[in-house]
Amino acid sequence: MDDINWDDLANKASSITEVDLQKDLNDLTNFSTKDLDLIIKESAISTQNAYSIMEELKDATRSNNEKIQAISKINNGVNFLMKLVSKITQ
């Protein structure tokens, strides 16, 4: 299993804008910007961490278990993911 280069991930995440994050989330979920803002606020996650989760979810080279392990290490990552899932299943 490859180690995650957290420095590279943090540098990439810090360079994105909220618009970039919303576009990625919209592409993945078809949520409105209002819905996404609410999910981010309710899960108390930073934009950078939310983007990191989206990158993990889109990474086709990693298994689901590897993705979950990585997301569990992101501050408020699991909470954000659960808010997304709960919104999808409504």
N, CA, C and O of each residue as an XYZ file, in Angstrom:
360
protein
N       0.851     -1.177      0.000
C       0.000      0.000      0.000
C       0.891      1.232      0.000
O       1.830      1.330      0.791
N       0.593      2.171     -0.890
C       1.348      3.412     -0.953
C       0.989      4.302      0.218
O      -0.165      4.363      0.645
N       2.003      4.998      0.735
C       1.751      5.974      1.781
C       1.181      7.232      1.157
O       1.518      7.589      0.029
N       0.325      7.890      1.893
C      -0.245      9.151      1.434
C       0.777     10.245      1.693
O       1.307     10.347      2.799
N       1.054     11.045      0.712
C       1.940     12.183      0.886
C       1.076     13.357      1.345
O       0.543     14.113      0.533
N       0.954     13.486      2.648
C       0.068     14.485      3.235
C       0.504     15.906      2.894
O      -0.340     16.791      2.757
N       1.791     16.135      2.755
C       2.269     17.476      2.402
C       1.786     17.872      1.015
O       1.300     18.984      0.809
N       1.927     16.945      0.059
C       1.447     17.231     -1.296
C      -0.063     17.433     -1.307
O      -0.572     18.339     -1.968
N      -0.773     16.586     -0.575
C      -2.218     16.693     -0.510
C      -2.643     18.025      0.113
O      -3.577     18.667     -0.368
N      -1.967     18.432      1.169
C      -2.277     19.709      1.832
C      -1.975     20.880      0.905
O      -2.748     21.836      0.841
N      -0.861     20.813      0.190
C      -0.526     21.894     -0.745
C      -1.563     22.011     -1.849
O      -1.962     23.112     -2.230
N      -1.992     20.873     -2.353
C      -3.007     20.887     -3.407
C      -4.328     21.417     -2.853
O      -4.983     22.245     -3.486
N      -4.712     20.944     -1.686
C      -5.975     21.365     -1.082
C      -5.974     22.850     -0.760
O      -6.998     23.517     -0.911
N      -4.847     23.370     -0.323
C      -4.807     24.783      0.036
C      -4.866     25.688     -1.185
O      -5.166     26.875     -1.062
N      -4.584     25.140     -2.360
C      -4.597     25.957     -3.568
C      -5.964     25.983     -4.251
O      -6.175     26.756     -5.185
N      -6.868     25.165     -3.802
C      -8.195     25.152     -4.430
C      -9.064     26.252     -3.844
O      -8.783     26.786     -2.771
N     -10.085     26.566     -4.545
C     -11.048     27.537     -4.046
C     -12.333     26.819     -3.680
O     -12.541     25.664     -4.051
N     -13.180     27.503     -2.961
C     -14.467     26.906     -2.624
C     -15.276     26.608     -3.874
O     -16.050     25.651     -3.901
N     -15.105     27.415     -4.903
C     -15.805     27.177     -6.173
C     -15.368     25.848     -6.773
O     -16.199     25.094     -7.280
N     -14.054     25.552     -6.719
C     -13.551     24.277     -7.227
C     -14.170     23.107     -6.466
O     -14.596     22.118     -7.062
N     -14.215     23.235     -5.144
C     -14.792     22.176     -4.327
C     -16.257     21.983     -4.676
O     -16.708     20.850     -4.848
N     -16.998     23.062     -4.782
C     -18.418     22.947     -5.091
C     -18.635     22.320     -6.455
O     -19.572     21.542     -6.638
N     -17.776     22.651     -7.419
C     -17.907     22.039     -8.745
C     -17.676     20.534     -8.660
O     -18.436     19.754     -9.233
N     -16.621     20.125     -7.943
C     -16.350     18.692     -7.802
C     -17.500     17.977     -7.103
O     -17.920     16.902     -7.531
N     -18.001     18.568     -6.040
C     -19.114     17.952     -5.314
C     -20.370     17.927     -6.174
O     -21.105     16.940     -6.168
N     -20.622     18.995     -6.907
C     -21.789     19.019     -7.793
C     -21.685     17.936     -8.854
O     -22.666     17.260     -9.161
N     -20.485     17.775     -9.416
C     -20.287     16.747    -10.445
C     -20.533     15.350     -9.880
O     -21.105     14.494    -10.555
N     -20.105     15.127     -8.654
C     -20.232     13.812     -8.043
C     -21.657     13.538     -7.545
O     -22.142     12.412     -7.651
N     -22.312     14.540     -7.014
C     -23.563     14.306     -6.299
C     -24.793     14.963     -6.897
O     -25.914     14.566     -6.580
N     -24.614     15.948     -7.746
C     -25.716     16.753     -8.273
C     -26.430     17.549     -7.180
O     -27.589     17.928     -7.346
N     -25.744     17.805     -6.065
C     -26.306     18.657     -5.019
C     -26.224     20.104     -5.456
O     -25.349     20.486     -6.233
N     -27.142     20.900     -4.950
C     -27.066     22.338     -5.195
C     -25.966     22.940     -4.327
O     -25.526     22.334     -3.350
N     -25.536     24.126     -4.693
C     -24.527     24.833     -3.899
C     -25.034     25.050     -2.484
O     -24.265     24.951     -1.527
N     -26.310     25.343     -2.342
C     -26.911     25.549     -1.011
C     -26.815     24.265     -0.179
O     -26.467     24.310      1.001
N     -27.123     23.124     -0.799
C     -27.025     21.840     -0.105
C     -25.586     21.570      0.341
O     -25.341     21.147      1.470
N     -24.648     21.820     -0.564
C     -23.243     21.557     -0.250
C     -22.733     22.458      0.860
O     -22.009     22.008      1.749
N     -23.108     23.724      0.811
C     -22.700     24.648      1.873
C     -23.226     24.169      3.224
O     -22.520     24.241      4.230
N     -24.453     23.687      3.244
C     -25.055     23.204      4.480
C     -24.336     21.949      4.992
O     -24.079     21.832      6.191
N     -24.014     21.023      4.107
C     -23.304     19.799      4.499
C     -21.932     20.138      5.074
O     -21.528     19.580      6.094
N     -21.229     21.038      4.431
C     -19.911     21.445      4.917
C     -20.037     22.113      6.288
O     -19.255     21.833      7.197
N     -21.005     22.977      6.424
C     -21.208     23.674      7.702
C     -21.596     22.688      8.805
O     -21.035     22.731      9.900
N     -22.543     21.808      8.524
C     -23.021     20.856      9.537
C     -21.939     19.866      9.955
O     -21.919     19.422     11.102
N     -21.055     19.523      9.054
C     -20.016     18.554      9.386
C     -18.772     19.216      9.979
O     -17.848     18.526     10.409
N     -18.747     20.541     10.005
C     -17.642     21.301     10.596
C     -16.292     20.937      9.963
O     -15.280     20.802     10.652
N     -16.306     20.786      8.652
C     -15.084     20.420      7.932
C     -14.572     21.639      7.174
O     -15.352     22.495      6.757
N     -13.271     21.708      7.002
C     -12.693     22.802      6.212
C     -12.845     22.477      4.731
O     -13.028     21.321      4.350
N     -12.766     23.498      3.918
C     -12.835     23.306      2.473
C     -11.715     22.388      2.004
O     -11.929     21.514      1.163
N     -10.523     22.589      2.551
C      -9.388     21.768      2.150
C      -9.618     20.299      2.492
O      -9.312     19.420      1.687
N     -10.155     20.029      3.681
C     -10.404     18.643      4.070
C     -11.527     18.019      3.251
O     -11.460     16.841      2.902
N     -12.556     18.799      2.944
C     -13.638     18.291      2.098
C     -13.100     17.939      0.716
O     -13.482     16.921      0.139
N     -12.223     18.771      0.191
C     -11.614     18.492     -1.107
C     -10.755     17.228     -1.045
O     -10.750     16.423     -1.976
N     -10.037     17.068      0.051
C      -9.215     15.867      0.220
C     -10.076     14.611      0.181
O      -9.678     13.598     -0.394
N     -11.240     14.677      0.784
C     -12.159     13.532      0.770
C     -12.641     13.265     -0.651
O     -12.721     12.113     -1.076
N     -12.960     14.319     -1.380
C     -13.421     14.128     -2.753
C     -12.322     13.483     -3.603
O     -12.605     12.634     -4.449
N     -11.083     13.884     -3.379
C      -9.968     13.286     -4.108
C      -9.828     11.803     -3.751
O      -9.569     10.974     -4.623
N      -9.996     11.477     -2.488
C      -9.951     10.062     -2.069
C     -11.061      9.268     -2.748
O     -10.818      8.167     -3.244
N     -12.258      9.805     -2.776
C     -13.381      9.090     -3.364
C     -13.198      8.856     -4.859
O     -13.628      7.829     -5.384
N     -12.566      9.799     -5.543
C     -12.378      9.688     -6.992
C     -11.173      8.841     -7.378
O     -11.016      8.507     -8.553
N     -10.326      8.488     -6.431
C      -9.088      7.754     -6.723
C      -9.404      6.299     -7.067
O      -9.681      5.488     -6.183
N      -9.360      5.984     -8.344
C      -9.706      4.640     -8.816
C      -8.624      3.614     -8.518
O      -8.857      2.414     -8.662
N      -7.457      4.061     -8.109
C      -6.359      3.123     -7.858
C      -6.407      2.529     -6.459
O      -5.676      1.583     -6.165
N      -7.239      3.058     -5.610
C      -7.289      2.603     -4.219
C      -8.550      1.786     -3.954
O      -9.598      2.025     -4.554
N      -8.433      0.827     -3.053
C      -9.592      0.024     -2.677
C     -10.502      0.852     -1.761
O     -10.091      1.881     -1.225
N     -11.718      0.394     -1.596
C     -12.639      1.082     -0.685
C     -12.085      1.120      0.735
O     -12.221      2.126      1.431
N     -11.457      0.016      1.167
C     -10.880     -0.010      2.509
C      -9.768      1.025      2.651
O      -9.672      1.691      3.682
N      -8.941      1.165      1.644
C      -7.869      2.173      1.680
C      -8.452      3.583      1.724
O      -7.953      4.455      2.434
N      -9.516      3.787      0.953
C     -10.161      5.103      0.951
C     -10.742      5.428      2.323
O     -10.568      6.538      2.825
N     -11.426      4.472      2.927
C     -12.029      4.691      4.242
C     -10.956      4.946      5.292
O     -11.126      5.808      6.153
N      -9.864      4.214      5.230
C      -8.772      4.440      6.183
C      -8.220      5.855      6.045
O      -7.963      6.525      7.045
N      -8.040      6.304      4.823
C      -7.515      7.652      4.594
C      -8.507      8.711      5.051
O      -8.120      9.695      5.681
N      -9.783      8.516      4.737
C     -10.808      9.490      5.127
C     -10.939      9.558      6.644
O     -11.185     10.631      7.196
N     -10.777      8.427      7.320
C     -10.909      8.431      8.779
C      -9.809      9.240      9.457
O      -9.946      9.630     10.616
N      -8.722      9.492      8.738
C      -7.613     10.275      9.292
C      -7.752     11.773      9.013
O      -6.968     12.573      9.523
N      -8.735     12.153      8.213
C      -8.965     13.562      7.882
C      -9.904     14.144      8.931
O     -10.955     13.575      9.226
N      -9.514     15.278      9.485
C     -10.313     15.928     10.525
C     -11.743     16.177     10.046
O     -11.957     16.879      9.058
N     -12.713     15.603     10.744
C     -14.143     15.673     10.423
C     -14.490     14.970      9.112
O     -15.560     15.198      8.546
N     -13.593     14.121      8.633
C     -13.810     13.432      7.371
C     -14.982     12.466      7.390
O     -15.812     12.461      6.480
N     -15.044     11.658      8.419
C     -16.142     10.678      8.510
C     -17.471     11.402      8.689
O     -18.476     11.008      8.097
N     -17.485     12.449      9.495
C     -18.708     13.222      9.699
C     -19.196     13.811      8.375
O     -20.388     13.760      8.072
N     -18.283     14.364      7.595
C     -18.630     14.919      6.285
C     -19.184     13.830      5.372
O     -20.205     14.026      4.713
N     -18.517     12.696      5.338
C     -18.954     11.595      4.492
C     -20.344     11.105      4.898
O     -21.177     10.815      4.039
N     -20.592     11.014      6.190
C     -21.910     10.577      6.672
C     -22.998     11.588      6.311
O     -24.120     11.197      5.990
N     -22.682     12.874      6.361
C     -23.659     13.903      5.956
C     -23.970     13.762      4.465
O     -25.125     13.892      4.058
N     -22.948     13.499      3.652
C     -23.179     13.289      2.223
C     -24.098     12.090      1.990
O     -25.069     12.173      1.238
N     -23.777     10.987      2.642
C     -24.570      9.760      2.480
C     -26.000      9.988      2.949
O     -26.947      9.558      2.292
N     -26.158     10.659      4.077
C     -27.505     10.886      4.594
C     -28.313     11.751      3.648
O     -29.518     11.548      3.502
N     -27.667     12.714      2.999
C     -28.364     13.571      2.041
C     -28.748     12.789      0.777
O     -29.816     13.005      0.205
N     -27.872     11.888      0.355
C     -28.152     11.081     -0.841
C     -29.330     10.148     -0.586
O     -30.141      9.913     -1.482
N     -29.430      9.621      0.619
C     -30.466      8.616      0.911
C     -31.807      9.238      1.332
O     -32.758      8.514      1.626
N     -31.882     10.532      1.362
C     -33.153     11.177      1.746
C     -34.146     11.109      0.628
O     -35.267     11.598      0.768
